[in-house]
């Protein structure tokens, strides 16, 4: 069933059409409409209406992204359900090891009183951005895929699955790592699979986590424990991102619940008391996907449509928000100067801004995964020495915190908490 929150399909002309109503697509639309109310902005999404409310996952929102969300007028609502990460520890061991020595610890603040990240339920983040989009008058068409598009010198005509057509000056493709719009635009990718899957679930536990996040590097892949805000009943909870070889992950998720909980307990431990799985575990295959170009005539890629990376550093969503902030800044500045926001020379500035940073993060996560997801003795010794050296160098630790918080490099204004 198609839900139309407004008669967007009846509009003959738009300035910007965003394909994808995930948090990246919603943030892109809100950023543009808030900065330039005169722009006609709409969103079209292939997912059925309301499916976003069933997403049980949570995401790590870096400090820079929190600043952007505050600037967009949604952070106060999100913060009520957000859990600050106050500490991060890194270990390197095997699942059966009786002791897991801590090699690296990070204080959770980038500035006094400002945590470097928060954990937020995806449906909370998505819901807040949707309500903000509605308040700004952004039309949303749900349950409707883009079937084709064609460009001309002045704009782009986007054809929807129901036969309707929309005209715009720019189409922003925020339709995920398997982006159909990217393929339609003829943009090639660099892509490979890791033979790993990420198991995601929520775990309830007896004792509070006190905002502490942990990442255990195990031979099959990292096992991350990320703190969540207690539920309405006061139950202590954490989000788990558990990387295993794909065939093992499938057996764990599809198999006996007792076996799953036993394997989970081996990795989670009993430091927080008794644990239980609070929702149905799900697994997603992991790989690296990097678009060879971020733009094409009248089209800009953002979020996972431009880059899908390994979750080992927890930066996938934050890279997407950085795309949004950079693209919005470029487009708003162009519009203020009276330039065509869909012109290729305007979009090229966005591409130049984001491609190197994305490539760098993709390569970094790829190397980290290959370095830590193995049980080669000499390699383990080298990486553990490296972690120990970082632990003893405060300035280097501060650098990594700035990187993780999204506040390093050429940072767009929205990520600094500034208006565009």
VMD Tcl script that draws the C-alpha trace (Angstrom):
set ca {
  {0.00 0.00 0.00}
  {1.29 3.45 -0.90}
  {1.03 6.18 1.68}
  {1.21 9.71 0.34}
  {1.71 12.27 3.07}
  {1.13 14.91 0.42}
  {0.38 15.05 -3.28}
  {4.07 15.23 -4.14}
  {3.57 13.20 -7.30}
  {1.23 15.87 -8.64}
  {3.87 18.56 -8.48}
  {5.21 19.48 -11.90}
  {8.55 20.76 -10.68}
  {10.85 20.34 -7.69}
  {14.24 21.68 -6.85}
  {15.44 18.54 -5.07}
  {14.05 15.02 -4.97}
  {15.59 12.66 -2.41}
  {15.29 8.92 -3.07}
  {15.41 7.09 0.25}
  {13.71 7.91 3.56}
  {16.34 6.49 5.86}
  {18.16 8.83 8.21}
  {20.59 9.98 5.49}
  {17.84 10.85 3.02}
  {15.72 12.51 5.67}
  {18.67 14.51 7.01}
  {19.56 15.67 3.50}
  {16.02 16.92 2.85}
  {15.74 18.62 6.25}
  {19.18 20.27 5.92}
  {18.30 21.82 2.57}
  {14.76 22.88 3.40}
  {15.74 24.40 6.73}
  {18.57 26.46 5.21}
  {16.64 27.44 2.06}
  {12.86 27.38 2.73}
  {12.25 28.53 -0.85}
  {13.54 25.21 -2.23}
  {10.88 22.69 -3.21}
  {12.06 19.42 -1.67}
  {10.37 16.01 -1.65}
  {11.28 12.46 -0.65}
  {10.33 9.20 -2.33}
  {10.98 5.85 -0.67}
  {10.54 2.29 -1.93}
  {9.97 0.82 1.54}
  {6.36 0.25 2.64}
  {4.84 2.88 4.91}
  {5.72 2.35 8.57}
  {8.38 -0.31 8.02}
  {10.98 1.95 9.66}
  {9.12 1.60 12.97}
  {9.98 -2.12 13.02}
  {13.74 -1.54 12.91}
  {15.09 -2.86 16.21}
  {18.69 -1.85 15.60}
  {20.61 1.02 17.19}
  {23.40 3.21 15.84}
  {26.39 5.02 17.28}
  {25.96 8.75 16.61}
  {29.29 10.58 16.77}
  {29.63 13.96 18.49}
  {29.81 15.82 15.18}
  {26.59 14.19 13.97}
  {24.93 15.08 17.30}
  {25.89 18.70 16.68}
  {24.35 18.53 13.23}
  {21.14 16.98 14.56}
  {20.96 19.74 17.16}
  {21.34 22.34 14.43}
  {18.53 20.62 12.50}
  {16.25 20.94 15.52}
  {15.84 17.24 16.36}
  {18.52 16.44 18.93}
  {16.52 17.52 21.98}
  {13.88 14.94 21.09}
  {16.45 12.23 20.28}
  {18.52 12.92 23.41}
  {15.66 11.77 25.63}
  {16.21 8.24 24.29}
  {19.98 8.41 23.72}
  {22.68 6.75 25.80}
  {26.03 8.53 26.07}
  {29.14 6.40 25.57}
  {31.33 7.48 28.49}
  {34.15 4.98 28.03}
  {35.49 2.66 25.32}
  {37.80 -0.32 25.87}
  {39.57 -2.55 23.36}
  {40.64 -6.15 23.97}
  {42.27 -8.77 21.76}
  {41.69 -12.40 22.69}
  {40.05 -15.71 21.82}
  {36.48 -16.51 22.87}
  {37.67 -19.30 25.18}
  {40.39 -17.25 26.90}
  {39.67 -17.07 30.66}
  {41.11 -13.53 30.87}
  {40.74 -10.71 28.37}
  {43.48 -8.15 28.95}
  {42.50 -4.58 28.12}
  {44.98 -3.11 25.66}
  {43.41 0.26 25.00}
  {40.96 2.56 26.79}
  {39.37 5.80 25.67}
  {37.74 8.49 27.77}
  {34.36 9.16 26.21}
  {34.52 12.98 25.91}
  {35.71 15.25 23.10}
  {35.07 18.28 25.30}
  {33.94 18.64 28.92}
  {30.39 17.37 29.11}
  {30.30 16.30 25.44}
  {30.56 12.52 24.87}
  {32.32 11.43 21.69}
  {29.24 9.36 20.75}
  {25.72 8.34 21.76}
  {23.80 5.15 21.07}
  {20.37 5.82 19.57}
  {17.65 3.43 18.43}
  {17.22 3.69 14.66}
  {13.45 4.17 14.91}
  {13.95 7.07 17.35}
  {16.38 8.77 14.98}
  {14.22 8.14 11.94}
  {11.03 9.26 13.69}
  {12.51 12.55 14.88}
  {13.78 13.40 11.39}
  {10.42 12.49 9.83}
  {8.54 14.76 12.19}
  {10.97 17.59 11.43}
  {10.55 17.01 7.69}
  {6.78 17.17 8.03}
  {6.99 20.37 10.05}
  {9.12 21.94 7.32}
  {6.55 20.95 4.70}
  {8.65 18.29 2.97}
  {6.46 15.89 1.02}
  {7.08 12.16 1.55}
  {5.90 9.41 -0.80}
  {6.25 5.97 0.76}
  {6.04 2.50 -0.77}
  {6.97 3.82 -4.21}
  {10.18 2.97 -6.07}
  {11.89 5.00 -8.75}
  {11.60 2.95 -11.94}
  {13.60 5.17 -14.31}
  {14.88 8.67 -14.90}
  {16.20 10.75 -17.76}
  {18.20 13.94 -17.72}
  {18.34 16.98 -19.93}
  {20.25 20.21 -19.69}
  {17.77 21.85 -17.33}
  {16.78 19.03 -15.02}
  {15.90 15.41 -14.43}
  {12.59 13.59 -14.95}
  {12.05 10.83 -12.40}
  {9.51 8.11 -13.19}
  {7.84 6.27 -10.31}
  {6.59 2.70 -10.27}
  {2.93 3.81 -10.41}
  {3.52 5.72 -13.64}
  {3.74 9.17 -12.07}
  {6.64 11.45 -12.97}
  {8.44 14.15 -11.05}
  {10.73 16.81 -12.44}
  {13.60 18.20 -10.39}
  {16.82 20.09 -10.73}
  {18.66 17.47 -8.63}
  {18.10 13.87 -7.57}
  {19.86 12.75 -4.37}
  {20.29 8.97 -4.27}
  {20.20 7.82 -0.65}
  {18.75 4.40 -1.41}
  {21.30 2.20 0.33}
  {24.34 0.09 -0.41}
  {22.55 -1.82 -3.20}
  {21.44 1.44 -4.78}
  {19.40 0.95 -7.93}
  {19.72 4.64 -8.78}
  {23.52 4.35 -8.71}
  {23.27 1.50 -11.22}
  {20.76 3.41 -13.37}
  {23.19 6.33 -13.49}
  {25.93 4.02 -14.76}
  {28.18 4.64 -11.76}
  {30.55 1.69 -11.23}
  {31.72 0.45 -7.85}
  {34.72 -1.19 -6.26}
  {33.23 -4.07 -4.33}
  {34.15 -7.23 -2.49}
  {32.70 -9.46 0.19}
  {34.45 -10.33 3.46}
  {32.88 -13.73 3.97}
  {31.62 -12.32 7.28}
  {28.18 -11.36 8.56}
  {27.26 -8.98 11.35}
  {24.86 -10.39 13.91}
  {22.82 -7.67 15.60}
  {20.62 -8.04 18.67}
  {19.73 -6.39 21.97}
  {20.84 -8.01 25.22}
  {19.25 -7.40 28.62}
  {21.59 -7.73 31.60}
  {21.42 -7.68 35.37}
  {23.85 -4.85 36.19}
  {24.18 -1.37 34.61}
  {26.80 -0.78 31.91}
  {27.55 2.78 33.12}
  {27.91 3.96 29.55}
  {30.84 1.70 28.80}
  {31.32 0.31 25.28}
  {33.62 -2.62 24.60}
  {35.10 -4.06 21.43}
  {36.65 -7.51 21.63}
  {38.80 -8.48 18.67}
  {38.22 -12.19 18.15}
  {39.65 -14.45 15.43}
  {36.40 -14.49 13.40}
  {35.80 -10.74 13.73}
  {35.05 -8.04 16.31}
  {32.41 -8.44 19.00}
  {31.13 -5.04 20.13}
  {29.00 -4.34 23.20}
  {27.36 -0.92 22.94}
  {25.39 0.66 25.82}
  {21.72 1.46 25.41}
  {19.42 3.50 27.59}
  {17.38 1.30 29.98}
  {13.89 0.52 28.72}
  {10.69 1.89 30.28}
  {10.76 -0.88 32.89}
  {14.31 0.02 33.92}
  {15.87 -3.08 32.34}
  {19.58 -2.63 31.60}
  {20.31 -3.16 27.91}
  {23.17 -3.23 25.42}
  {23.29 -3.53 21.65}
  {25.48 -6.28 20.21}
  {27.31 -6.18 16.88}
  {28.87 -9.62 16.54}
  {30.92 -10.44 13.44}
  {31.27 -14.08 12.46}
  {32.08 -16.02 9.32}
  {28.93 -15.97 7.21}
  {28.23 -19.70 7.40}
  {28.64 -19.66 11.20}
  {26.48 -16.56 11.58}
  {23.68 -18.18 9.61}
  {23.81 -21.30 11.79}
  {23.75 -19.21 14.95}
  {20.83 -17.01 13.91}
  {18.74 -19.81 12.38}
  {19.63 -22.47 14.93}
  {18.69 -23.37 18.47}
  {18.17 -20.43 20.85}
  {20.04 -22.19 23.64}
  {23.13 -22.62 21.45}
  {22.97 -18.95 20.44}
  {22.73 -17.77 24.02}
  {25.57 -20.09 25.07}
  {27.87 -18.72 22.34}
  {26.78 -15.16 23.17}
  {27.55 -15.65 26.85}
  {31.05 -16.91 25.99}
  {31.75 -13.65 24.21}
  {29.73 -11.24 26.35}
  {30.86 -12.70 29.68}
  {29.12 -12.32 33.03}
  {30.60 -8.99 34.13}
  {27.11 -7.48 33.95}
  {25.42 -10.44 35.61}
  {22.92 -12.72 33.96}
  {22.05 -11.90 30.36}
  {19.23 -12.73 27.99}
  {18.52 -11.98 24.35}
  {15.82 -9.31 24.25}
  {14.90 -9.49 20.56}
  {15.33 -11.74 17.55}
  {18.95 -11.76 16.31}
  {19.48 -10.89 12.66}
  {22.53 -11.16 10.43}
  {23.71 -9.05 7.50}
  {26.52 -9.95 5.07}
  {29.49 -7.57 5.27}
  {31.54 -6.19 2.42}
  {33.21 -3.09 1.06}
  {31.44 -1.05 -1.61}
  {32.90 2.22 -2.86}
  {31.32 4.17 -5.71}
  {33.86 5.22 -8.35}
  {32.03 8.55 -8.60}
  {29.73 10.32 -6.18}
  {27.99 12.40 -8.83}
  {26.60 12.16 -12.34}
  {24.59 14.70 -14.37}
  {21.78 15.90 -12.04}
  {22.49 13.12 -9.50}
  {24.43 12.99 -6.20}
  {25.01 9.85 -4.13}
  {24.92 10.03 -0.33}
  {25.30 7.54 2.50}
  {25.53 3.84 1.77}
  {24.70 4.46 -1.89}
  {28.16 6.04 -2.11}
  {30.01 3.80 0.34}
  {29.39 0.68 2.36}
  {32.16 -0.14 4.83}
  {32.93 -2.69 7.53}
  {31.37 -1.87 10.94}
  {34.68 -2.45 12.79}
  {35.04 1.29 13.48}
  {31.32 2.08 13.78}
  {31.56 4.90 11.24}
  {29.10 3.93 8.48}
  {26.20 6.12 9.59}
  {28.50 9.00 10.52}
  {30.10 8.95 7.06}
  {26.59 9.30 5.66}
  {25.84 12.30 7.87}
  {29.13 13.85 6.75}
  {27.98 13.42 3.14}
  {24.73 15.19 4.01}
  {26.48 18.09 5.73}
  {28.95 18.59 2.87}
  {26.31 18.28 0.13}
  {23.92 20.65 1.89}
  {26.66 23.23 2.35}
  {27.67 23.05 -1.31}
  {24.10 23.27 -2.59}
  {23.01 26.07 -0.24}
  {26.03 28.20 -1.15}
  {25.36 27.62 -4.86}
  {21.69 28.54 -4.49}
  {22.55 31.74 -2.65}
  {24.79 32.70 -5.55}
  {22.01 32.03 -8.02}
  {23.75 29.01 -9.52}
  {22.05 25.84 -10.77}
  {22.22 23.43 -7.83}
  {22.05 20.42 -10.14}
  {24.84 21.53 -12.46}
  {27.73 19.11 -12.66}
  {30.37 21.71 -11.78}
  {28.48 22.43 -8.52}
  {28.19 18.72 -7.71}
  {31.88 18.18 -8.45}
  {32.76 20.28 -5.42}
  {30.80 17.87 -3.22}
  {32.57 14.94 -4.84}
  {36.01 16.44 -4.30}
  {35.16 17.14 -0.68}
  {33.96 13.66 0.15}
  {35.73 11.09 -2.05}
  {39.16 11.07 -0.39}
  {37.76 10.96 3.14}
  {35.48 8.07 2.18}
  {38.26 6.18 0.42}
  {40.51 6.68 3.43}
  {37.87 5.32 5.83}
  {37.10 2.40 3.53}
  {40.77 1.42 3.32}
  {41.24 1.90 7.08}
  {38.33 -0.36 8.02}
  {39.43 -2.93 5.45}
  {42.97 -3.04 6.84}
  {41.74 -3.17 10.45}
  {39.42 -6.05 9.66}
  {42.17 -8.02 7.93}
  {44.64 -7.23 10.71}
  {42.40 -8.20 13.63}
  {40.06 -10.88 12.22}
  {42.57 -13.72 12.35}
  {44.43 -15.93 14.83}
  {47.96 -15.67 13.42}
  {50.31 -15.64 16.42}
  {53.03 -13.24 15.21}
  {50.41 -10.85 13.84}
  {48.54 -10.90 17.14}
  {51.74 -10.03 18.97}
  {52.46 -7.09 16.66}
  {48.95 -5.64 16.87}
  {48.82 -6.00 20.65}
  {52.13 -4.16 20.97}
  {50.67 -1.45 18.73}
  {47.56 -1.12 20.88}
  {49.73 -0.92 23.98}
  {51.82 1.86 22.47}
  {48.71 3.89 21.61}
  {47.51 3.42 25.21}
  {50.71 5.07 26.44}
  {50.52 8.07 24.08}
  {47.80 10.53 25.21}
  {48.13 12.79 22.17}
  {47.65 9.86 19.81}
  {44.63 8.72 21.80}
  {43.19 12.23 21.55}
  {43.72 12.08 17.78}
  {41.77 8.82 17.54}
  {38.96 10.26 19.68}
  {38.72 13.26 17.34}
  {38.59 10.88 14.38}
  {35.87 8.76 15.99}
  {33.86 11.85 16.94}
  {33.82 13.10 13.33}
  {35.53 16.37 14.20}
  {38.78 15.88 12.28}
  {39.74 17.06 8.81}
  {37.78 19.47 6.64}
  {34.56 19.42 8.66}
  {31.34 20.85 7.15}
  {29.67 23.59 9.14}
  {26.66 21.54 10.20}
  {28.97 19.01 11.88}
  {30.51 21.86 13.85}
  {27.05 22.81 15.04}
  {26.96 25.88 12.79}
  {24.15 26.98 10.49}
  {24.71 26.96 6.74}
}
mol new
graphics top color blue
foreach p $ca { graphics top sphere $p radius 0.5 }
foreach p [lrange $ca 0 end-1] q [lrange $ca 1 end] { graphics top cylinder $p $q radius 0.2 }
display resetview
